[in-house]
Amino acid sequence: MAIDFTLPPDIEEIRRRVREFVEGEVRPAEQKLEEAGNDRKALIEMIIEMRQKAKDWELWLPHMPKEWGGLGLGPVGMASVSAEAARSRMGPFLLNCQAPDEGNMHTLLHFATDEQKEKYLRPLCEGVKRSCFAMTEPEVAGSDPTLIQTHAEQDSATGDWVINGHKWFISGARGAAFAIVIAKTDPDADPPQARNSAFIVDTNTPGWEVVRDVETMSGGHNHCEIRLTDIRVPADSMLGERGGGHKLGQVRLGPARLAHCMRWIGQTELALEMLVDRALNRYSHGSLLADKQAIQWMMADSAMELYSSKLMVLHAAYKIENGLPFKQEVSFAKHHVAQSLWKTIDRAIQVHGALGYSTDTPLADMLKQARWARFADGADEIHQQTIARNVISACQDHGSLQPALGDLTL
Ligand SMILES: Cc1cc2nc3c(=O)[nH]c(=O)nc-3n(C[C@H](O)[C@H](O)[C@H](O)COP(=O)(O)OP(=O)(O)OC[C@H]3O[C@@H](n4cnc5c(N)ncnc54)[C@H](O)[C@@H]3O)c2cc1C
């Protein structure tokens, strides 16, 4: 039998170390920070100290190859490491595997020239610079990148590209040293997916303007509105091939979506643990909440969803790692894990009653954060559309559902 659900010992050892690091180092530091009133200076000092500790614990940059200073973990190893790291909101950032830099590092590794890698990938890996990814625009549906209006024209005299446009919800833009910007270069190309190209833009280029940090339902989190006015970049700023912007976005988004799922699993697990803990300690109508069937159903539903989330993520990660088609499996996971995250946090709030609704526990904030999981990086409906199309084509073209169900042999 070839099916083996255990992790190789070296990866299991890293997973265990991440858990110890989060519990033993990050949590106490977070606690201290909270006691200091989340003071900005204290936060920066904490980040510097914890990032150094992540290096000392040999947990830095788990997703990158060793030659770039990373641990060289593939998607399967990363699934368990990211889920562990995400049990603290700051965990992934402290290991330098947070969005959007993680996705940008993979993108640069895959598409950048050697010069671009030295200039942009190297400082990201060293943790001395941050980046952002600028695709979504307020005027057109982000779900359909062929509609992008930001455009780049080439100056025939110099070869430079001049970019104009408007982006928003660009995570991490404030403080980012550079952005990967998706812009239209070939408006008449057919198919429409060949109309966009990607550029690396230094954020100190004249014409790059951070208009505002968009205030969200959970406050400001550096998801910025950006105006690009006559931004002039040299020809060698193009990332990948001309007209390859859509493809680059797709290559980036598959694993990046799965990386989100891995982090969401960590948060779902935390919410379920909080639900159980509260139920074991709250007494009402003659027994603990944990003894009531209605509460046990919530635990059971959450546990089943968490278990299926883990299986889906591991299977999709396995497919990516082995060079197999993975789009369907990533859509399953993105939809299912985002839904499970939302439902489990909501149930945990229910079991906490008024305490859950207060800001005395992290649950209220976790719920607000979880809301965007259901539409960012592919709305639920887009993934359902992809899944259904694959189901139809499997039936019509192969006479079997198997290719649309993960190619599983049962
Ligand atoms: C916290 C956060 C961080 C983000 N970070 C980044 C970032 O760093 N860089 C970046 O470029 N973007 C980023 N985004 C933007 C994100 O990727 C978009 O929100 C997403 O692609 C959806 O685009 P939209 O918001 O324009 O919604 P729309 O495309 O307008 O869709 C709105 C809704 O319409 C429905 N819908 C759309 N199309 C279909 C369809 N074909 N069938 C059925 N229903 C449909 C869905 O219900 C969907 O939720 C971020 C967003 C959030 C909330």
The ligand as a Tripos MOL2 file, in Angstrom:
@<TRIPOS>MOLECULE
LIG
   53    58     1     0     0
SMALL
NO_CHARGES

@<TRIPOS>ATOM
      1 C1         -7.9680   41.5190    3.0890 C.3       1 LIG1
      2 C2         -7.7810   41.5720    1.6060 C.ar      1 LIG1
      3 C3         -6.4950   41.5610    1.0720 C.ar      1 LIG1
      4 C4         -6.3040   41.6490   -0.3090 C.ar      1 LIG1
      5 N1         -5.0250   41.7140   -0.8120 N.ar      1 LIG1
      6 C5         -4.8290   41.9140   -2.1370 C.ar      1 LIG1
      7 C6         -3.5210   42.1430   -2.6660 C.ar      1 LIG1
      8 O1         -2.5170   42.1240   -1.9310 O.2       1 LIG1
      9 N2         -3.3860   42.3780   -3.9940 N.ar      1 LIG1
     10 C7         -4.4420   42.4010   -4.8370 C.ar      1 LIG1
     11 O2         -4.2540   42.6240   -6.0320 O.2       1 LIG1
     12 N3         -5.7210   42.2010   -4.3750 N.ar      1 LIG1
     13 C8         -5.9320   41.9750   -3.0480 C.ar      1 LIG1
     14 N4         -7.2060   41.8120   -2.5470 N.ar      1 LIG1
     15 C9         -8.3410   41.8700   -3.4620 C.3       1 LIG1
     16 C10        -8.9750   40.5060   -3.6840 C.3       1 LIG1
     17 O3         -8.1300   39.6540   -4.3610 O.3       1 LIG1
     18 C11       -10.3310   40.7690   -4.3870 C.3       1 LIG1
     19 O4        -11.1990   41.2690   -3.3950 O.3       1 LIG1
     20 C12       -10.9120   39.5490   -5.0490 C.3       1 LIG1
     21 O5        -10.1670   39.1670   -6.1720 O.3       1 LIG1
     22 C13       -12.3720   39.8200   -5.5030 C.3       1 LIG1
     23 O6        -12.4390   40.9440   -6.3120 O.3       1 LIG1
     24 P1        -13.4650   42.1300   -5.9770 P.3       1 LIG1
     25 O7        -13.2910   42.5230   -4.5630 O.co2     1 LIG1
     26 O8        -13.2860   43.1790   -7.0190 O.co2     1 LIG1
     27 O9        -14.8940   41.4710   -6.0800 O.3       1 LIG1
     28 P2        -15.7590   41.2180   -7.4110 P.3       1 LIG1
     29 O10       -14.9140   40.5910   -8.4600 O.co2     1 LIG1
     30 O11       -16.4780   42.4690   -7.7450 O.co2     1 LIG1
     31 O12       -16.7700   40.1310   -6.8800 O.3       1 LIG1
     32 C14       -17.7360   40.4550   -5.8740 C.3       1 LIG1
     33 C15       -18.6070   39.2430   -5.6700 C.3       1 LIG1
     34 O13       -19.3040   38.9640   -6.8730 O.3       1 LIG1
     35 C16       -19.5120   37.5800   -6.9920 C.3       1 LIG1
     36 N5        -18.9430   37.1340   -8.2770 N.ar      1 LIG1
     37 C17       -17.9370   37.6900   -8.9980 C.ar      1 LIG1
     38 N6        -17.7320   37.0000  -10.1340 N.ar      1 LIG1
     39 C18       -18.6250   35.9920  -10.1200 C.ar      1 LIG1
     40 C19       -18.9200   34.9070  -11.0280 C.ar      1 LIG1
     41 N7        -18.2120   34.7310  -12.1540 N.pl3     1 LIG1
     42 N8        -19.9140   34.0620  -10.6930 N.ar      1 LIG1
     43 C20       -20.6350   34.2340   -9.5470 C.ar      1 LIG1
     44 N9        -20.4100   35.2200   -8.6670 N.ar      1 LIG1
     45 C21       -19.4110   36.0840   -8.9570 C.ar      1 LIG1
     46 C22       -18.8580   36.9180   -5.7730 C.3       1 LIG1
     47 O14       -19.8300   36.7250   -4.7750 O.3       1 LIG1
     48 C23       -17.8710   37.9570   -5.3110 C.3       1 LIG1
     49 O15       -17.5650   37.8870   -3.9130 O.3       1 LIG1
     50 C24        -7.4200   41.7060   -1.1710 C.ar      1 LIG1
     51 C25        -8.7120   41.7000   -0.6250 C.ar      1 LIG1
     52 C26        -8.8970   41.6450    0.7380 C.ar      1 LIG1
     53 C27       -10.2750   41.6970    1.2960 C.3       1 LIG1
@<TRIPOS>BOND
     1     1     2 1
     2     2     3 ar
     3     2    52 ar
     4     3     4 ar
     5     4     5 ar
     6     4    50 ar
     7     5     6 ar
     8     6     7 ar
     9     6    13 1
    10     7     8 2
    11     7     9 ar
    12     9    10 ar
    13    10    11 2
    14    10    12 ar
    15    12    13 ar
    16    13    14 ar
    17    14    15 1
    18    14    50 ar
    19    15    16 1
    20    16    17 1
    21    16    18 1
    22    18    19 1
    23    18    20 1
    24    20    21 1
    25    20    22 1
    26    22    23 1
    27    23    24 1
    28    24    25 2
    29    24    26 1
    30    24    27 1
    31    27    28 1
    32    28    29 2
    33    28    30 1
    34    28    31 1
    35    31    32 1
    36    32    33 1
    37    33    34 1
    38    33    48 1
    39    34    35 1
    40    35    36 1
    41    35    46 1
    42    36    37 ar
    43    36    45 ar
    44    37    38 ar
    45    38    39 ar
    46    39    40 ar
    47    39    45 ar
    48    40    41 1
    49    40    42 ar
    50    42    43 ar
    51    43    44 ar
    52    44    45 ar
    53    46    47 1
    54    46    48 1
    55    48    49 1
    56    50    51 ar
    57    51    52 ar
    58    52    53 1
@<TRIPOS>SUBSTRUCTURE
     1 LIG1         1 GROUP 0 **** ****
